Each structure stands twice: as structure tokens, then as C-alpha cells.
């Protein structure tokens, strides 16, 4: 079984290639995915279907070149924290966005059971206005 850091690293490697199935391959059935308050995707979504429908589908539909650039992973037992930067262009306005972000992951028995995003939502909203 992979250690928590390896599970999260595999998610980001899959994200870099645009492989959503591989990104979510390690989700536990009842995984909780929380997008930051103030974000257009704000809320807590449970399970793969909600996570895809409420997070990844809108990102693919509304943003061009949306990506997360990983700067650093910090692991402590079952918790992994990722620091990095989001970037992309909002399709409707044509405005670019670049903002700092932190992701907190909880991994239990090789599965993602919880994810929480902390991000400067003002930068996101400025690109959307």
C-alpha cells in the first residue's frame, strides 16, 4: 500500500496529464471534498459523482488551461498538505487568473477520505467579472 504522500503525488501527476479517472482513482466511496468559501465552487461534496459534477465538470467547462502548479508537499502521518498556484483563463471573460492555494488531504488505508481547499477566491472572482 502506498503511503499518503504517494497517493497525493499520484493525484497531481494525473492532473498534470488531464487524466481525471487517475486523479480520482484513490477516492474512498464517501470521500468529502471541500472547496473554499467564496469560491464559485464552494461547498462540501461527498463521493465521486458529486465531486466530478460540482468541481471538475465546471472547471473543464468554464476555464481554459486551468491547472495547479505544485510547489511543495508536506506530509505528517495520514495528512498531506500541498502548496502551489492555480492558473487559467475564464472562458466567458477571457481574463486570466493566477492565485496561491493550499490543499489539505487526509489519506486512510491508501484512500482519499477528505480534501479541503484554501485559496484566494478574490483572484478567481476578478477573472470571472
N, C-alpha and C positions, 0 to 999 in steps of 0.2 A: 504494500500500500504506500502511495506517495505521501510525503509529509505536507502539511498545509501550505508552505511556501511554494512547493512544486505544483500544487493544484492551482493556485492563483497565477503562477507564472504561465502555466499551460493555457489558462483563460486569456491572458494578454497576448500570448503568441498566436492563438487562434484569431483574436480580434485584429491583429496586425494583417492577417490574410483575408479578413472578412468572412471567416467560417463560423457562422452563428451556431450551428449544431455542435461544433467542437468547443465553442465558447461556453455553452451551457451543458456540456456533457456530464459535468460533475455536480449538477444541481441535485440536491435532495428533493424528493417529491413535494414536500411542504416548505421549501425554501422561502424565506422572507427577503424581499428586495426593496429597499427604501431609497427613493430619490429625494433630494433635499427640498425642504420647504422653500417656496419662492420659485422653484424650477417649473417650467411648463409641464414637466412630467411628474410633479410632486405627488407623493403618496407611498404607501407600502403595498406591494403586490406579492401575492402568495402563489407559488407554483409556476412551472414553466409557461403554461398557457397565458396567465396574466402578465408575467414578466415580458414575454415576447409581444403581446398585444399592446401593453401600456408603456413599454420602454423602447424596445428595439425596433418595432414596426414604425412608430412615429419618427424615430431618429432617421431611419433609412428613407422615409417618405419626405421629411421636411428639411433635411440637411444634406449638403453636398460635401464630400470629403471629410465627414465627421470622424475624428479619431482621438484616441487617448495616447499621449506620449508618456510612457513610464520613465520616471526618473529614479525611483528608489522603492525597494520593498523592505519592510521591517517586519520580522516575524517574532512572535512570542507565544509559544505553545500553539493552541488552536486558532489564535488570532494573527492575521496578516494585515498590515496597513500599506497601502500603495500611495505614493506621492507622484503627481505628474501634472500634465496640462492637456486640456481639451482644446481642439481647434476644429473649425469647419466653417462653411458658409450657409447661411439660412436661405433656402431656395426662394421664398416669397419676396424677400427684400434684396437679396444679392449681397448682403452685408456679412463680412467675416467676423468670427468670434475666436478669441483665444483667452483662456482663463485657467487659473490654477484649481486643482481638485485633489481631494483626499478620498480614498476608498477604504472602508474598514470591512474585512471579511472574517467570518467565523467558519472554520472548517472542522467537521467532526467525522471521524472514520472515513476520511478521503472524500467527503461530500461537502458542498457549499450549503450551509444551513441558513446563513444570514449575510447580507450585504447592505452597507449603508454608505451613501454618498454625501460628501460635504464639499460645496462648490460655491464660487462667487456667481450667484444667479443673476446679478445685475449685468454682468458682461454678456450673458446669454440673452437676456431680455433686450438689451440695446441692439443686438444684431437682429432681433425679431421685430423691432419697431420701425 
